[in-house]
Every structure is written in C-alpha cells, then in structure tokens.
Amino acid sequence: MTFFQLQKQFLTKYNYNDDPNLNHDFLELVFTFSHKVKDIQHFYLYRNQPIDFEDQLNSFYLDLFLICKCKFPCAYLTHNVSFYNYQFLIRKGVLVPRPETELLVDKIILENFRGIKILDLCAGIGNIGLSLAKSLKAKVTLVEKYEIPFHLMKLNTRHLKLQHQVKLVQEDVKLFLITNKQKFDVVVMNPPYISTSSTKVEKNVVRYEPHNALFAKNNGLYFYQLLLTNLPYLMNKQIKVYLEID
C-alpha cells in the first residue's frame, strides 16, 4: 500500500465530506507512524511509495477510528501539537491548544517591542508564553497550578531552549497574585472561562479534556475578576492585558 492509497482509503471511509480538520489529523497521524514522512512536503514527495509502517497498520487504523468516529483528540495520540509554528509536547490530562489562540499571540507580537517582561497566567503546557518568549525575545513568567501541564511546560521549555529566558511557577493563580512582587509590561491569560452551568460545550470536549481547564466559578468570570482585582500590583506606570474570552 502506498501513502496515496492510504489517503484515498481514509477519504473514502472517514472523510468523504473533505473536512480540513480531519485531513490535518490524518496527516499528523501519518507523521507520527512514519519514519520518512515528517511533513506535508514529504507526504506528497513520497505519496506513490509504499508506506513504511505496514507492521503497525492495525494500530494506525485504530487511532484513525478513535479520531474520526469517537472524536478523540488527535494530539493525545501523537503526543505533539503545532502552535504558532512551534512543536509542543502534549498528553491526555491537559487542554489541547486551539488555532484561534494563535490570533492572541499574533496581536501581542504586533503591539509590543522586544525585550519586555510578560506574565502568562493559567499557562497550561506553555504554548502562549513560550511562543511569545521565542518571538519577542521577552522575559516571560508562566504560572500553572496543575502537575501534568506544568511537567509538560518544563519539557517544552527545554525543547525550545528557553530555560534561561523564562521562569516557571507551579502555583495557584490566586496565591501567586497575592504574594507576587514582580512588575510586568504585559499580562496574558487564557483561563478556564466556561460557566459550570453551560450546556453549549461539545460533548467530545467535555468527555476527553480536563474540566479544570474548561470550567470556572462565577459564571465563568472567576479568573478575570481575580486578575482585575490584583492588576494594580502587577504594573509599573502602565500595563497591557490580553485575555481570551468566551
């Protein structure tokens, strides 16, 4: 079987409506299983050659079924997610970064100079703060409470060679804001912001992704209220705040 035949089989069985998200997940899965095809250019270069993971084909088909039929996040199977052209390690137990969050990073980069001091709250695996550290050559402090995302954040920091540029803090956001003595130029936060009473969240998101990264008290406003209450203590003469909201 060639890579092209494998793709045709996938399109016929799972993606006859040509959903671009499923196409992306299929290719990410191929990149994970294949030793020679690691990006889209390689895929089309080798598309008429035999696949190099014939012995793992059953595992590949099972993962494909989980992604297409069970809506299981592809990133949890590949343990890798692309964000702002950087590769981040990921696993089940953390929120999967969304493409729209790249717009937040874009805006911060466009509106700020290099060398600033940035605070990233509810930092997760570090995709926002580490992308900003890379792009703006900024000093970034990332704050994350939970063990699994914090561990991945440390691994991603080493992977991106940012150990001397960022500070990682494993602490509850409220405690950090109360005890912090540092001053920042920019604060960015993409917190849990869905109301605990909301019924609008996709079933597969609720089923597979951690609830502590999705839902927040006070109708989803808890972390915004917390930040705005403590904001004066984070700023010098002025500060810019960037938030992702519902």
C-alpha positions, 0 to 999 in steps of 0.5 A: 500500500502506498501513502496515496492509497492510504489517503484515498482509503481514509477519504473514502471511509472517514472523510468523504465530506473533505473536512480540513480538520480531519485531513490535518489529523490524518496527516499528523497521524501519518507523521507520527507512524512514519519514519520518512514522512515528517511533513506535508512536503514529504507526504506528497514527495513520497505519496506513490511509495509504499508506506513504511509502517505496514507492521503497525497498520492495525494500530494506525487504523485504530487511532484513525477510528478513535479520531474520526468516529469517537472524536478523540483528540488527535494530539493525545495520540501523537503526543505533539501539537503545532502552535504558532509554528512551534512543536509542543509536547502534549498528553491526555490530562491537559487542554489541547491548544486551539488555532484561534489562540494563535490570533492572541499571540499574533496581536501581542507580537504586533503591539509590543517591542522586544525585550519586555517582561510578560506574565502568562497566567493559567499557562497550561503546557506553555504554548502562549508564553513560550511562543511569545518568549521565542518571538519577542525575545521577552522575559516571560513568567508562566504560572500553572497550578496543575502537575501534568501541564506544568511537567509538560511546560518544563519539557517544552521549555527545554525543547525550545531552549528557553530555560534561561529566558523564562521562569516557571511557577507551579502555583495557584493563580490566586496565591501567586497574585497575592504574594507576587512582587514582580512588575510586568509590561504585559499580562496574558491569560487564557483561563478556564472561562466556561460557566459550570452551568453551560450546556453549549460545550461539545460533548467530545470536549467535555468527555476527553479534556480536563474540566479544570481547564474548561470550567470556572466559578462565577459564571465563568468570570472567576479568573478575570475578576481575580486578575482585575482585582490584583492588576494594580500590583502587577504594573509599573506606570502602565500595563497591557492585558490580553485575555481570551474570552468566551 
